[in-house]
């Protein structure tokens, strides 16, 4: 609950100081957080499903991060 309110405040602040891109990204994050929260309330296995898919993707992600880091250090 506290995180959601912080996102709402940050979005409002971004709108007030005319940071359009920041406001759009913050609003999207708030909506995604709401959708995921509602999904977790409705689906009993909701937390396990993303974790399983993240585990499948992790080796590829780590390899790409490792190769990007090595190319930056050269």
Helices and strands as residue ranges (DSSP letters): H 2-16, H 20-42, H 46-73
